[in-house]
Amino acid sequence: MLLSKGYEITVFIPGKHLTKDKLYTKDGIRFVEFALIRTKASDFLGYETFIAFEFAAVIGDYLKKENVPDIIESQEYNGIAYYILQMKHLGYPLFSEIKVLLTLHAPSFLYHTYNEVPAYRHPYFWIGEMERWCILAADQLTAPGYFLTQAVQPYFSNKLSREIKVIPYPFEEKETEKDLSKDIRKNLFFFGKLTPQKGIFALLKAINNLRKKGWSNKITIIGGDHYYHPEQTSMRSWIKGKYKEEIRSGKLALSGNLSPSQLKILFNEGVVVIVPSIGDNYPFTVIESMQQGHLVLVSKQGGQGELVKHLENGLVFDHTIEGDLEEKILLINQLSLEALQLIRKKAVTSVSEKHNYETVFKEKKKILDEMIFTTNILNTFPFTRQPKIINNKNENKFIPDLLSVVIPYYNMGDYIHETLESIYKSAYTSFEVIIINDGSSDIHSALLETVSTSYPVQVYSQSNKGLSAARNAGANLAKGEFLVFIDADDKIHPDYFGEAVALLKKKKNVSFVGSWVQYFEQSNGIWPAFTPEPPYLLAYNMVCSGALVYNTNDFLQYGLNDPALKHGLEDWDAVVSMVANGKNGVVIPKLLYYYRIRKGSMARSFTPEKIISAVTYIAKKHHAAYAQFSSDLSALYNANGPAFLTNNITLDQYNYHLLPSWIPFKTKIIKAVKRFPALRNTAFKIQSLLKYRS
C-alpha cells in the first residue's frame, strides 16, 4: 500500500543462520535480512533480548550509512523495538532523531494469559516488561482493531493514558469471479495455531457435545503445533490422546501447516472457516477467508467481531453464552443455500469496503504526517511503573556540572593506582575525587599517602565503620551537583562519566544512571543491567548499584547507605529507596564499568544466609513498596524460586532444573536452552520422558 503511494520501504528481517547480511528487492520493496553477528550479546542475553539488541545494532549501521528515515515502524511482539527505543530515549546520536510507530499485534504479556503459559517465569515476564515499555516509549501507537486497545489496559499499573489509533490492515487482491453457489456446509475447518488462545478447546468441547446429539460432520484442524504448558506436551499430542476415537473414525483430522498452494486446492470450492478465539487481535485469517468468499463463524471475543456481523457477512457466537458455539454450528445447516450465498457475497464486499488501500491509507497518512512534522521532545524518560514523584528540596549548595567521585578505601593499596588511572582518563574532566580511608592498616594507609602525590585527590580518614558509613561520609563531603561511588579496585570506561552526566542534565525525571558491567581478573563475564523498576527491582538487583552516577541532592535525601546492612546489599537498598520515593534511574546498554572479581572481596563472601537476612531486612524496611507489588512478587518467587539464584532475567533459568544430572553435556544443553526459545519445548519434552528415570 505505502509503496503504491510513493513511499520508499525497507524491511528488516533477522537472518538466523546468516554469516553476513542478505539484501534483495522484491516487488519494489528493499529487504535486509541481517546476520546476527554485529554484537556478542548472545553470550549474555536471552534470545528475545539479544534479537532486540541486534535489531538496534543493524538500524544503527543504516542510520550511519543512510539518512535518518522518516518513520521506523515496528510491532511490540517480544519487545523487538526495545533497544531502538532505549537508544532513542537515552540520546544516542542519530537514534534520538528517529520516530517510532509501534503497531500492536500480539503482545506476549496478554497472549501468555490466554495460552496458560507461566507468564511470571523467566524470561517470559521480562519479555512482557520489554513489550510494555515499548508501548509507553514509542512516538505513536496503532492497532488494527479496537479489541486490543482495551485488552492491554489491565496490564499497566495505571490505565494506559496514551491513545492507540485504530488503522485496519490494508488488503487488496485482484478481483476474480467467485462461484458462491456450492454447498459448503459440510466442509468445516479450524484454521489457526494450535493454542488455547485460538479457541481450540472451546471448539473441541462444542464438537463433543454435538456428537452426543448425533451431529456427524467432519471437521479439519489446520495450523502449526504449539507447546501446552499445563500438560507439558504439545497441543497436537494432547488432542491426539484426548480425541483418538474421533481421529480414528475420520471425523476429526489434524492437518498441520499447509502451504498456500495446498490450501488453494483444499478450499477451491469454498469452506466454512471457524475462528473461535477466546481473545484475538484482528486475525488475518478472517480477512482472507471472507475475501475469498468462504463462510466464517467467529467468536465475538476479539477484533474479528468488529468485521463480522452476524447473519450479514458471517456468523458470530459468544463464549460467555453456554452452548452458543454449538447453536451457531447447527445454524449453518439450517440456513438455505441462497441465504449462505448472500452472506458469503457480503463478506467479500465487506473486506473490500473496510480494507482497501484508499480507505486505509487515508487514516495511515494522517498518523505518518503528524509524526513526520512533529519535533521530538525527549526531556523525560518513560518508565513502565512510575511511582508518585516526591518534589524534594532543591539544594543550591552544589557546584553545577561538577562530579564528585567518592572512593571507599579499605586495604586496597594494591589496586588504588589502577582505579585512579582509569578515572583520570575520563573524557569528562569536571570532577573531584574524594577517598575515604575506612580504618585501613598502616601499610595500606601508607600506600594511600603516596597516591596524593600522584593525583589531585582529597583523602579523609576515619576509624573502620564499614562500607556504608564510608560511602555516606564521602557523599556528605561532596561539592558536586553529581555523585558517583567507585570501588577502590574497579575501573571505568573514559566515556562513562560524560554520558551519565549528560543524561542527568537532560532527563528531568532521572536521578541516577548506570551501565552494563564487564567483569575482569578472575572472570570475563558481563552483567547486562536493566532499568530498575518494580516488581523486578524488589526481588532482583537489576543494576550494579555500587557504581551509579547520581544527582547528589536526590541521593542525600533518599539513597544514603544503611549501616545496618553489614553483610552487603546496602547499595541495592539505596536504589530501592530512591525508586520507592519517585527517584528513578536508567541504564546505558554499554560496557562502561569494569568490576574486579577477586578472592576475598565482600561480594565473593556472600552466602545464601547473608543474602536472605539482608533481603528480609530490606523488604520490612520498604514495606509499603513491597506491599504494593506483593502479588507480582509472590508470582515471581513461585515461578522462579529465590531471586538470588537468578543471575540473568533474560534467560530461561527454569529449564536448568528440568534435565536429570546424569545427562551428558548437560551444561552445554542448558546454555543452548536458555538462549534459544525453540529448544525450551524440547527440554520440557525430554523432562517429561525422563521424569520417572530421574
C-alpha positions in Angstrom: 0.0 0.0 0.0 2.7 2.5 1.0 4.8 1.6 -2.0 1.9 2.3 -4.3 1.6 5.8 -2.7 5.2 6.7 -3.4 6.9 5.7 -0.1 10.3 4.0 -0.1 10.1 0.9 2.1 12.9 -1.1 3.7 12.0 -4.3 5.7 14.5 -5.7 8.2 14.3 -9.4 9.0 16.5 -11.4 11.4 18.6 -13.9 9.5 19.1 -16.7 12.0 21.7 -18.7 10.1 23.4 -16.0 8.0 27.1 -15.0 8.3 26.6 -11.7 6.5 23.6 -9.5 5.6 21.4 -10.5 2.7 20.0 -7.7 0.7 17.4 -8.1 -2.1 14.5 -6.3 -3.7 11.1 -7.9 -4.2 8.1 -6.2 -5.8 9.8 -2.8 -5.3 10.5 -3.3 -1.6 14.0 -3.5 -0.2 14.6 -6.3 2.2 17.5 -6.5 4.6 17.9 -10.0 6.1 20.5 -9.2 8.7 23.1 -11.6 10.2 23.1 -11.8 13.9 26.8 -11.1 14.2 27.1 -7.4 15.0 27.4 -7.8 18.7 28.4 -10.6 21.1 25.3 -10.1 23.1 24.2 -13.7 22.6 26.8 -14.6 25.2 24.9 -12.8 28.0 21.4 -12.0 26.7 18.5 -14.4 26.2 17.3 -15.0 22.7 14.5 -12.4 22.5 16.5 -9.7 24.3 19.5 -10.5 22.1 17.4 -10.2 18.9 16.2 -6.7 20.1 19.8 -5.7 20.7 20.9 -6.9 17.3 18.0 -5.2 15.6 19.1 -1.9 17.2 22.7 -2.6 16.0 21.7 -3.1 12.4 19.4 0.0 12.5 22.4 1.9 13.9 24.6 0.8 11.0 22.0 2.0 8.5 21.5 5.3 10.3 25.2 6.0 9.8 25.2 4.9 6.1 22.0 6.5 5.1 19.7 9.4 6.1 17.6 9.0 9.2 14.3 7.6 7.9 11.0 9.5 8.3 9.5 6.6 10.3 10.6 3.3 11.8 7.5 1.1 12.2 7.7 -2.0 14.4 5.4 -4.3 16.3 5.6 -4.8 20.1 5.8 -8.6 20.0 8.8 -9.9 22.1 10.0 -6.3 22.6 11.7 -6.3 19.2 12.0 -2.5 19.3 13.2 -2.3 22.9 16.8 -1.3 22.3 15.9 1.0 19.4 13.6 2.9 21.8 16.1 2.7 24.7 18.8 4.3 22.5 16.4 6.9 21.3 15.4 8.0 24.8 19.0 7.7 26.1 20.0 10.2 23.5 22.3 8.1 21.3 23.4 10.0 18.2 21.0 9.6 15.3 18.7 7.4 17.3 17.4 10.5 19.1 16.2 11.8 15.7 14.1 8.7 14.8 10.4 8.5 15.2 9.0 5.1 16.0 5.5 3.9 15.1 4.5 0.9 17.1 1.7 -1.3 15.7 0.2 -3.6 18.4 0.0 -7.1 17.1 0.2 -9.9 19.7 1.7 -8.8 23.0 3.0 -11.9 24.8 2.0 -10.4 28.2 -1.6 -10.7 27.0 -1.4 -13.9 25.0 0.5 -15.8 27.6 -2.5 -15.4 29.9 -4.8 -16.8 27.2 -2.4 -19.7 26.4 -1.8 -20.7 30.1 1.9 -20.0 29.8 3.6 -19.4 33.2 3.9 -15.7 32.5 6.0 -14.9 35.6 8.7 -17.4 34.7 11.9 -16.1 33.3 12.3 -15.0 30.6 8.5 -14.7 29.8 7.9 -11.9 32.4 10.9 -9.9 31.3 9.8 -10.2 27.6 6.4 -8.8 28.7 8.2 -6.0 30.5 10.0 -5.1 27.3 6.8 -5.1 25.4 5.0 -2.9 28.0 7.9 -0.4 27.9 7.9 -0.2 24.1 4.2 0.7 24.2 5.0 3.6 26.5 8.1 4.7 24.7 7.0 4.8 21.1 6.1 8.0 19.4 2.7 6.7 18.2 0.6 3.6 18.7 -1.7 1.9 16.3 -3.7 -1.3 16.3 -5.8 -3.0 13.5 -8.9 -3.2 15.7 -10.4 -1.8 18.9 -10.3 -5.1 20.8 -6.5 -4.9 21.5 -6.7 -1.2 22.6 -8.9 -2.3 25.5 -7.4 -5.8 26.2 -3.9 -4.4 27.1 -5.2 -1.8 29.6 -5.2 -4.1 32.7 -1.5 -4.9 32.1 -0.4 -1.4 33.0 -0.3 -0.2 36.6 -2.2 2.9 35.7 -4.6 2.7 32.8 -2.7 3.4 29.6 -3.3 7.1 29.0 -1.8 7.1 25.5 -4.2 6.9 22.6 -4.0 3.8 20.4 -5.2 4.7 17.0 -7.1 2.1 15.1 -5.9 1.5 11.5 -7.3 -1.5 9.7 -5.0 -3.9 7.9 -4.6 -2.9 4.2 -5.8 -5.8 2.0 -6.3 -5.9 -1.7 -6.4 -8.8 -4.2 -7.2 -8.8 -7.9 -10.9 -9.2 -8.3 -11.8 -12.6 -9.6 -15.3 -14.1 -10.3 -16.1 -16.4 -7.3 -18.6 -19.3 -7.6 -20.6 -19.0 -4.4 -23.3 -21.5 -5.4 -21.7 -24.6 -4.0 -23.0 -26.2 -0.8 -20.1 -25.8 1.6 -22.0 -26.7 4.8 -20.1 -30.0 5.4 -16.6 -28.5 4.7 -15.8 -27.3 8.2 -12.3 -26.1 9.0 -10.5 -24.7 12.1 -7.7 -22.5 10.7 -5.1 -21.2 13.2 -2.3 -22.0 15.6 -3.0 -24.9 17.9 -3.2 -22.7 21.1 -5.8 -22.2 23.8 -6.0 -18.6 22.7 -7.2 -19.6 19.3 -10.2 -21.3 20.9 -9.3 -24.9 20.0 -10.5 -26.2 23.4 -13.9 -24.4 23.1 -14.3 -25.8 19.6 -13.4 -29.4 20.6 -15.8 -29.2 23.5 -18.6 -28.0 21.3 -18.0 -30.8 18.8 -18.0 -33.3 21.6 -21.4 -32.0 22.7 -22.7 -32.1 19.2 -21.6 -35.7 18.7 -23.8 -36.6 21.7 -26.7 -35.1 19.8 -26.0 -37.1 16.6 -24.1 -34.5 14.7 -21.6 -36.4 12.4 -19.9 -33.8 10.2 -16.1 -34.0 9.7 -14.0 -31.1 10.9 -10.4 -30.5 9.8 -7.9 -28.6 12.0 -5.2 -26.7 10.1 -2.4 -25.0 12.0 1.0 -25.3 13.4 1.7 -27.2 16.6 2.5 -25.3 19.9 3.5 -26.4 23.4 0.8 -26.7 26.0 2.5 -25.8 29.3 -0.1 -27.1 31.8 0.2 -30.7 30.4 3.9 -30.3 29.4 3.3 -31.7 26.0 2.4 -30.4 22.5 -1.1 -29.4 21.7 -1.2 -31.9 18.8 -0.2 -34.7 21.1 -2.8 -33.7 23.7 -5.5 -33.6 21.1 -4.5 -36.9 19.6 -4.6 -38.5 23.0 -7.9 -36.9 24.1 -9.8 -37.4 20.8 -8.2 -40.5 19.4 -11.5 -42.1 18.6 -12.7 -39.1 16.7 -9.4 -39.1 14.7 -9.6 -42.9 14.1 -13.1 -42.6 12.8 -12.1 -39.8 10.3 -14.5 -37.3 11.9 -11.6 -35.2 13.2 -8.5 -34.5 11.0 -5.2 -32.8 12.1 -3.6 -31.5 9.0 -0.8 -29.3 10.5 0.5 -26.4 8.5 -0.4 -26.4 4.8 1.3 -24.4 2.0 -0.7 -21.7 0.2 -1.0 -24.0 -2.9 -2.3 -26.8 -0.8 -4.9 -24.5 0.9 -6.0 -23.3 -2.5 -6.7 -26.8 -3.7 -8.4 -27.7 -0.4 -10.5 -24.6 -0.3 -11.2 -24.4 -4.0 -15.0 -24.9 -3.8 -15.5 -22.9 -0.6 -15.5 -23.9 3.0 -16.7 -22.9 6.5 -13.8 -21.4 8.4 -14.3 -21.5 12.2 -12.3 -18.9 14.2 -13.3 -19.5 17.9 -10.6 -17.3 19.5 -11.0 -16.5 23.2 -9.2 -13.2 22.6 -7.6 -12.2 19.4 -6.1 -9.0 17.8 -7.6 -9.0 14.3 -6.8 -12.3 12.7 -5.8 -12.0 9.1 -7.3 -15.5 8.5 -10.7 -13.9 8.8 -10.0 -11.2 6.3 -8.5 -13.6 3.7 -11.3 -16.2 4.2 -14.0 -13.5 3.8 -12.3 -12.0 0.7 -12.2 -15.5 -0.9 -15.9 -16.0 -0.3 -15.8 -18.6 2.4 -18.3 -18.6 5.2 -16.8 -17.6 8.5 -18.0 -18.4 12.0 -16.1 -16.3 14.5 -16.2 -15.6 18.2 -17.3 -12.2 19.5 -14.2 -12.1 21.7 -11.6 -10.4 19.5 -11.0 -8.0 16.6 -12.8 -10.4 14.3 -16.1 -9.4 15.9 -15.5 -5.9 14.6 -15.6 -7.0 10.9 -18.1 -9.9 11.0 -21.7 -9.1 11.6 -24.0 -12.0 12.5 -26.1 -13.3 9.5 -24.9 -10.3 7.4 -21.4 -11.3 6.3 -20.7 -14.2 8.5 -21.8 -15.9 11.8 -20.9 -14.8 15.3 -21.1 -16.6 18.6 -20.4 -15.5 22.2 -18.1 -17.5 24.5 -20.0 -16.1 27.5 -23.2 -17.8 26.4 -23.2 -21.5 27.2 -23.8 -23.6 24.1 -23.7 -20.7 21.7 -21.0 -22.1 19.5 -22.9 -25.4 19.2 -26.0 -23.5 18.3 -24.2 -21.5 15.6 -22.6 -24.6 14.1 -26.1 -26.2 13.8 -27.4 -22.9 12.3 -25.1 -23.4 9.3 -27.1 -26.5 8.2 -30.4 -24.7 8.9 -29.6 -21.8 6.6 -30.7 -22.1 2.9 -28.1 -22.1 0.2 -29.5 -18.8 -1.0 -29.0 -17.3 2.5 -25.5 -18.6 2.7 -24.7 -17.3 -0.8 -25.8 -13.8 0.2 -23.8 -13.9 3.4 -20.6 -15.0 1.5 -21.2 -12.3 -1.1 -21.5 -9.7 1.5 -18.3 -11.0 3.2 -16.3 -10.3 0.0 -17.6 -6.7 -0.3 -17.2 -6.1 3.5 -13.4 -6.7 3.2 -13.2 -4.5 0.1 -15.0 -1.7 1.7 -13.1 -1.7 5.0 -9.6 -2.8 4.0 -9.0 -1.3 0.5 -5.8 0.7 0.1 -7.5 4.1 -0.4 -9.6 3.8 2.8 -6.7 2.5 5.0 -4.1 4.9 3.5 -6.2 7.9 4.3 -6.0 7.1 8.0 -2.4 5.9 7.9 -1.2 9.0 6.2 -2.7 11.2 8.9 -0.6 9.5 11.5 2.6 9.4 9.4 2.3 13.1 8.6 1.7 14.0 12.2 4.8 12.1 13.2 7.0 13.5 10.4 6.1 17.1 11.2 6.2 16.8 15.0 9.5 17.6 16.7 10.9 15.1 19.2 10.9 16.4 22.7 12.8 14.0 24.9 13.4 15.7 28.2 11.9 12.9 30.3 12.4 9.1 30.2 9.4 6.8 30.0 9.0 4.4 33.0 6.7 1.4 33.0 5.6 1.8 36.6 6.0 5.4 37.6 5.7 5.9 41.3 4.5 9.1 42.8 7.1 11.8 42.3 8.2 13.5 45.5 9.4 17.0 45.0 12.3 17.2 47.3 14.1 20.4 48.4 16.4 21.5 45.7 19.6 22.4 47.5 21.7 25.0 45.6 24.9 24.4 47.6 26.4 22.1 44.9 28.7 23.2 42.2 27.0 22.9 38.8 28.3 20.3 36.5 30.9 19.1 39.0 31.0 15.3 39.6 32.1 14.2 43.0 33.9 10.8 42.7 33.8 9.0 46.1 36.1 6.0 46.6 35.6 4.0 49.9 39.1 2.6 50.7 39.9 -0.3 53.0 43.2 -2.1 52.5 43.1 -1.6 48.7 46.7 -0.3 48.2 47.4 -3.0 45.6 44.6 -1.6 43.3 44.0 2.1 44.0 46.6 3.3 41.4 44.9 1.3 38.7 41.5 2.7 39.7 42.6 6.3 39.8 44.4 5.9 36.5 41.1 4.9 34.8 39.3 7.8 36.5 41.8 10.4 35.3 41.5 9.1 31.8 37.8 10.2 31.8 36.7 12.3 28.8 34.6 14.2 31.3 37.0 16.4 33.3 34.9 18.4 35.7 35.3 16.2 38.7 36.8 15.9 42.2 38.0 12.7 43.8 37.3 12.0 47.5 38.9 9.0 49.1 37.5 7.8 52.4 40.1 5.7 54.3 37.9 3.5 56.4 40.4 2.4 59.1 42.9 0.6 56.7 46.1 -1.0 58.1 49.2 1.1 58.5 50.7 -0.5 55.4 47.7 0.3 53.2 47.3 3.8 54.7 50.9 4.5 53.8 50.3 3.3 50.2 47.3 5.7 50.1 49.6 8.5 51.1 51.7 8.0 48.0 48.5 8.4 45.9 48.0 12.0 46.9 51.4 12.9 45.4 50.5 11.4 42.0 46.8 12.5 41.7 44.9 15.6 43.0 42.7 13.7 45.4 41.2 14.5 48.8 41.9 11.9 51.4 39.8 11.6 54.6 40.5 9.0 57.3 38.1 7.5 59.8 38.0 4.5 62.1 36.7 1.4 60.5 32.9 1.8 60.2 32.1 -0.2 57.2 31.3 0.4 53.5 28.0 2.1 54.1 29.5 4.6 56.5 32.4 5.3 54.2 30.2 6.0 51.2 27.9 8.2 53.3 30.9 10.2 54.6 32.1 10.8 51.1 28.6 11.8 49.9 28.3 14.3 52.7 31.7 15.9 51.7 30.7 16.1 48.0 30.7 19.5 46.5 29.4 18.5 43.0 26.0 18.5 41.5 26.6 14.9 40.6 27.9 12.0 42.6 29.4 8.6 41.9 30.9 5.8 44.0 33.8 3.8 42.6 35.1 0.8 44.5 38.9 1.1 45.1 39.7 -2.0 42.9 37.4 -1.2 40.0 37.8 0.8 36.8 35.7 2.9 34.4 35.4 3.5 30.7 36.6 7.0 29.7 33.0 7.8 28.4 31.1 6.7 31.5 31.0 9.9 33.4 30.3 12.1 30.4 27.4 10.0 29.2 25.9 9.6 32.6 26.1 13.3 33.5 24.6 14.3 30.1 21.5 12.1 30.8 21.1 13.5 34.3 21.2 17.0 32.9 18.8 16.3 30.1 16.2 14.0 31.7 14.4 15.8 34.5 12.8 12.6 35.9 16.1 10.7 36.1 18.0 10.7 39.4 20.7 8.1 38.7 22.4 6.4 35.7 24.2 3.0 35.4 25.6 0.9 32.7 26.4 -2.7 31.7 29.3 -4.1 33.6 32.4 -6.0 32.4 33.9 -8.4 35.0 37.7 -8.7 34.9 40.6 -10.5 36.6 39.0 -13.8 37.8 36.0 -13.6 35.4 35.4 -12.3 31.9 31.6 -12.3 32.3 29.2 -9.5 31.6 26.4 -8.1 33.8 23.7 -6.7 31.5 21.9 -4.3 33.7 18.3 -3.0 33.1 16.1 -0.1 34.0 15.5 -0.7 37.8 11.7 -0.8 38.2 9.4 -2.8 40.4 8.4 -5.5 40.7 11.7 -6.9 39.5 13.8 -4.4 41.4 12.2 -5.5 44.7 13.3 -9.1 44.1 16.4 -8.8 42.0 19.2 -6.3 41.8 18.8 -5.0 38.2 21.9 -2.7 38.2 25.4 -2.6 39.5 24.1 -0.4 42.2 27.5 0.4 43.8 28.7 2.1 40.6 25.9 4.5 39.7 26.1 8.2 38.9 23.6 10.2 41.0 22.1 13.5 41.3 23.8 14.4 44.6 20.8 16.1 46.2 18.5 13.1 45.4 21.0 10.6 46.8 21.5 12.5 50.0 17.7 12.6 50.6 16.8 9.0 49.6 19.9 7.0 48.8 22.2 7.1 51.8 23.5 3.6 52.5 22.1 1.8 55.6 24.9 0.7 58.0 22.5 -1.9 59.4 23.2 -4.0 56.2 26.6 -5.1 57.5 26.7 -8.2 55.2 26.1 -6.2 52.0 23.3 -5.2 49.6 23.4 -1.7 51.1 23.7 -0.3 47.6 20.7 -2.3 46.3 18.7 -1.0 49.3 19.7 2.6 48.3 18.3 2.0 44.8 15.1 0.5 46.2 14.7 3.5 48.5 15.2 6.0 45.7 12.8 4.4 43.3 10.2 3.9 46.0 10.4 7.7 46.5 10.0 8.5 42.9 13.7 9.0 42.1 14.2 6.8 39.1 17.3 5.6 37.2 18.2 4.4 33.7 20.9 2.1 32.3 23.2 2.8 29.3 23.4 -0.6 27.5 27.2 -0.3 27.0 30.2 -1.8 28.9 31.2 1.4 30.8 32.1 0.0 34.2 34.7 -2.7 35.0 34.1 -4.8 38.1 37.0 -6.7 39.5 36.3 -10.3 40.6 38.8 -11.4 43.2 39.1 -13.7 46.2 38.4 -12.0 49.5 36.1 -9.3 48.2 32.9 -8.6 50.1 30.7 -9.8 47.2 32.6 -13.1 47.0 31.9 -13.7 50.7 28.1 -13.7 50.2 26.3 -16.8 51.5 22.6 -17.6 51.0 22.0 -16.9 54.7 23.6 -13.4 54.5 21.5 -12.6 51.4 18.3 -13.9 52.9 18.9 -11.8 56.1 19.6 -8.7 54.0 16.6 -9.2 51.7 14.3 -9.7 54.7 15.5 -6.5 56.3 15.1 -4.6 53.1 11.6 -5.9 52.5 10.5 -4.9 56.0 12.2 -1.5 55.7 10.3 -0.7 52.5 7.1 -2.4 53.5 4.8 0.0 51.5 6.7 -0.7 48.2 6.7 -4.4 48.7 3.0 -4.4 49.7 2.1 -2.6 46.6 3.7 -5.3 44.4 3.1 -8.2 46.6 1.0 -10.3 44.1 3.7 -9.8 41.4 6.5 -10.7 43.8 4.7 -13.8 45.0 4.1 -14.9 41.5 7.8 -14.3 40.6 9.1 -16.2 43.6 6.8 -19.1 42.9 7.7 -19.2 39.2 11.4 -18.9 39.6 12.5 -19.7 43.2 14.7 -17.4 45.3 15.7 -14.3 43.4 19.3 -14.5 44.5 19.6 -17.7 42.4 18.7 -15.8 39.3 21.7 -14.2 37.6 20.0 -13.0 34.4 16.3 -12.3 33.9 16.5 -12.6 30.1 17.5 -16.3 30.3 15.3 -19.4 30.7 16.6 -20.4 34.2 13.8 -22.8 34.8 14.9 -25.4 32.3 18.2 -25.9 34.2 16.3 -27.9 36.7 14.3 -30.0 34.2 17.1 -32.2 32.9 18.5 -35.0 35.1 22.1 -34.6 36.3 23.2 -37.8 34.5 22.5 -36.4 31.0 25.8 -36.0 29.1 26.8 -32.4 28.2 24.1 -31.0 30.5 25.8 -27.7 30.9 26.1 -27.1 27.1 22.5 -28.2 26.6 21.2 -25.8 29.3 23.3 -23.0 27.8 21.6 -23.5 24.5 18.1 -23.9 26.0 18.5 -20.6 27.9 19.2 -18.8 24.7 17.0 -20.3 22.1 13.3 -20.5 22.6 12.7 -23.3 20.1 14.7 -25.6 22.5 12.5 -24.8 25.5 9.7 -27.0 24.4 12.3 -29.8 23.6 13.6 -29.5 27.1 10.1 -29.9 28.5 9.5 -33.0 26.4 12.8 -34.6 27.4 12.0 -33.9 31.1 8.5 -35.4 30.6 10.0 -38.6 29.1 12.7 -39.0 31.7 10.9 -37.9 34.9 10.4 -41.4 36.2 14.0 -42.4 35.5 15.4 -39.3 37.2 
